[in-house]
Amino acid sequence: MDISCEFVNYGTDIDPRPGTVVLDVGMKTVPGVIDHHHPSAEPECTASLIVKHPRLVLEHIRYLEGGGGAAALEGLRIITHRLPDFDALASIFLTVRLLETGRVDRAMEAMAAYTKMVDSASLPSELNLAATPYSILRALFSGARRDEAVINRERLAEGLKFMHFLHGKLLEGYDILENRRLFSGIDRYARAMSKVEDDYFHYLNDLSRAAKPCLRLPLSDRPGWKEVDGLIVRNPTCFLLKEWARRDIRQSSLGLGFGLTMTDFGNQRCIIGVDPTKGINLRGLGSRLNLAEAHRREEAGRPFPHPWYEGNCPFFNYRIIDSPQDGTLLAHQDVVGELLQFSAAFAAD
């Protein structure tokens, strides 16, 4: 697929543009801009929105008037977020496939359903991580140490090749949820599976130097709280930390896996997330972090154009928090302190 693609910052607000489809970014769900990160979105990922509402693509590109196929793709431009992930890449593939054929086939439906599980971090815990597409794609992307513009192009090329492979196997009737044999005959995918298996040992190393607080966090569907194990890691060396942590019933104090993970990458990006199967979220913590961030930036005389992302959309329901696009001025211990105070407030109830 030879696609003209532009990569923008997470959370960029974009209006529809002629001949352009905006995917997994844009902060709206309208023909030509398909994003799920805004409060009025449906509880879907971008890939599942495309399959559920193909008109968002077809009406904007005027598939019927253009005749479809090559005519519909001529001059097409895609805009997505920087460092495209599984959902962004699946969405690009599905958009192009939809414009080529004018319809949603069963393999596209299966791809969208799998992507929705991936993007919501809801892959079943009993899966062999080394034999599922999400982990294989993460392995293919891990360890890149090049200019970001080069990484974006490489992710696009490798990711679309991978999505094409998955779609073809789904059309042949294969299951992709967990299928080692599907990938073992292809060198780069076989190497990726081995890399996933090796990643577990990096997880154990990260675990040995991590903080492991027991936290009380709010329930998602009713008043109250639940106690969960937290795992806080600075500069993790494994690329599947949250996946290993949520499955780690042996080394979590409650024996249920780590319900919260916090990763801090050189104080440039901090991500906090909770296991969706625990029935909890982080509603209110993002507001605390934004107040602390605003105060620190005021002291430093630094603008605050992009706040912490709070996961305030129906799909995430406050289960994920991500630091500002230009990094945070809060020190690691400041963020940990806000998390612990947030938890302590429930202990006082």
Beta strands, then each sheet from edge to edge (+ up, - down):
strand 1: 4-8
strand 2: 20-23
strand 3: 29-30
strand 4: 33-34
strand 5: 77-81
strand 6: 214-218
strand 7: 225-234
strand 8: 258-265
strand 9: 269-274
strand 10: 320-322
sheet 1: 1+ 5+ 2+ 4+ 3-
sheet 2: 6+ 7- 8- 9+ 10-
end
